[in-house]
Amino acid sequence: MLVIGRPEAEAAARVIMSGRLFRFSEGRGGQLSECAKFEQELAEKTGTKYAVLVTSGTAALICGLAGLEVGPGDEVIVPGYTFMATPLAVLAVGAIPVIAEIDESLMLDPADTEAKITPRTKAIIPVHMVGLATDMGGIMRVARRHGVKVLEDGCQADGGSFKGKRLGSIGHVGAFSFNYYKNITCGEGGAVVTNDAAAYERALIQHDPGTAFRPHRADLTIAPFAGWNFRMNEILAAVLRVQLKRIDGLLAKLRKNKARLVAGLSGTGLKLVKNNDPEGDCSTTLGLTFRSERQARTFIGLLGKQGVWASTPIDSGRHVYSNWEPVLELRGSYHPALNAYRRPENRASKVKYTKRMCPRTLDLLSRAVFIGISPRWKAADVNRRIKACRRAAEELPK
């Protein structure tokens, strides 16, 4: 969580006192619900035509996949470095996740993505991790060459951009998360954005099993199907509307602090993790890369002695594919008939998982070091970390 306070509390209280906590409540006198207003505001912010507010980033991925008509018989390429919810969303719609390598930016590698495309590949999910952008130019070129769809997972990069375009708006569909750890938060939430009217309608129907009874049913070109319940409530939507107004100011502070950090490390010999778009970076994280895991861990230890916390992404557990137990052990559902790995439509998929199947991903993650950045930092906070990093670099065995 970056910043939350009185304006969010007042927004929540306003909705509570209104008594209208459900987004489809009657008697609004033609006024839009808080959920609908947030959807309009998010679409405007991301430069997309449509948005659907849902209950989590995982729900956003599932609805996004439904929007792209991904299902049994399909394969979806995901990076080996992402929260496990990314491949689990693929399994939730009955498709098979194919795990690809990351590149020096620690994001999905376009070259390995292309190498893993098969006749069954329906979509690619590039994930913008720790506020950094995937090489969307490379990913979109691969997608166009092979006629596959792209679902951007921007759950860790709310507000970021790539080459002047907001993340989530570059692929065919985008997904965001608003849980406690994200750039904007309501505790738990998510959203789907797209410029594709049909994808929007499918995502909308997927998120609300009551679509057939809503006033907007008459405007839909796609007949309602049996969707799931990922509806957001009015209290959290009101909080998100305040949070969305904060995002650009927060990112400006983060980018200023990261720029100071980077400038302060000049001449130390420390190497930054490759950044596909420094200007669009959310700047929530400073990433450094080292020659070996041993050197990276030594650097972390030297910072720790000075009271500066740092970590290596190889230790992030749930974000590294080798720890995705339900995926690696092919447990795609609680019921065998619903397990995508056992569905007859997926028999042609030859995907096999091992803990060492993406050696480059494991190597890159083990040699990287992350230092989190806060928008609350003052100049003294930044300078303390610069001093600690410079001293650690001097003490680091060559």
Secondary structure, DSSP 8 states (H G I E B T S, - for coil): -----HHHHHHHHHHHHHT--STT-S--TT---HHHHHHHHHHHHHT-SEEEEES-HHHHHHHHHHHTT--TT-EEEEESBS-THHHHHHHHTT-EEEEE-B-TTSSB-HHHHHHT--TTEEEE--B-GGG----HHHHHHHHHHHT-EEEEE-TT-TT-EETTEETTSSSSEEEEE-BTTSSS-SBS-EEEEES-HHHHHHHHHHH-TTGGGSGGGGG-SS--------B--HHHHHHHHHHHHHHHHHHHHHHHHHHHHHHHTTTS--EE---S-TTT---SEEEEE-SSHHHHHHHHHHHHTTT---B-GGG-GGGBGGG-HHHHTT---SSGGG-GGG-GGGTT------TTS-HHHHHHHHTEEEEE--TT--HHHHHHHHHHHHHHHHHS--
